[in-house]
Amino acid sequence: MKIWGTKNLGNPVRVAIFLAEKGIDVPFVDVDLFGKAHLTDEYRAKNPVAQVPVLELDDGTFISETVAICRYFERIHPEPPLMGVGPVGEAVVEMWQRRIEFQFYDAARHVFRHSAEFIRVLEPEQIAPWAEHNRPKVIAALEMMDAQLAGNRFIAGPDFTVADITAILPFQILALLDIKLPDHCRAVARWHEEVLARPSVASVIGERG
Ligand SMILES: N[C@@H](CCC(=O)N[C@@H](CS)C(=O)NCC(=O)O)C(=O)O
């Protein structure tokens, strides 16, 4: 079993943190995105969408999409649960995971892909107004998270879950852009400090995120 993707860069970070939380050791194989290693026919045979991460199982099955990979490990290694427990618990975690992915991460990603100079190698036709259109959406998503975190230790409730893991990566993206966490989002700041200090997160991206 192996995971295609650089462990501390982009979406593979999410899988690496998930595995670290569960204490599972799986080797990561670096894929040089800036060298366009993922755009070869050989790589597309693993994932036709030409993205990392991809989980390769020993029987030759390839599984891409971060949440699908996490779902596989949740099933074969249920403890500690990171995708909720029971019908309501699982649904609540999935609801928050998707809210974070579609409202926060997507908005941050669009700003990044359409404004950062160094990503032009992978996004040659940057659309500046699309980046600007998404900037306020990042702030709106942070405010949505703040309201939830004001009454909850973690994003989906009292336990650390895949929803928290999904939210970590967009903060790395914001650090590359000129987007600061608004001062009034104090609950998000408290949450961010706590998750960065988790051994799983620190081992993958370092304590400063
Ligand atoms: N929906 C995918 C997104 C994966 C993704 O966006 N991967 C990026 C790296 S962070 C990628 O491979 N980008 C290649 C490119 O932009 O050409 C997932 O959840 O795994």
The ligand as an ORCA input file, in Angstrom:
! r2SCAN-3c Opt
* xyz 0 1
  N     -10.945     16.813     -4.649
  C      -9.574     16.383     -4.566
  C      -8.667     17.596     -4.727
  C      -7.223     17.199     -4.885
  C      -6.370     18.383     -5.346
  O      -6.867     19.481     -5.622
  N      -5.075     18.138     -5.446
  C      -4.181     19.162     -5.959
  C      -2.986     19.332     -5.047
  S      -3.461     20.039     -3.522
  C      -3.628     18.714     -7.294
  O      -3.321     17.552     -7.471
  N      -3.499     19.648     -8.236
  C      -2.956     19.365     -9.513
  C      -3.118     20.510    -10.464
  O      -3.566     21.576    -10.062
  O      -2.757     20.335    -11.623
  C      -9.310     15.661     -3.231
  O     -10.109     15.866     -2.305
  O      -8.370     14.880     -3.121
*
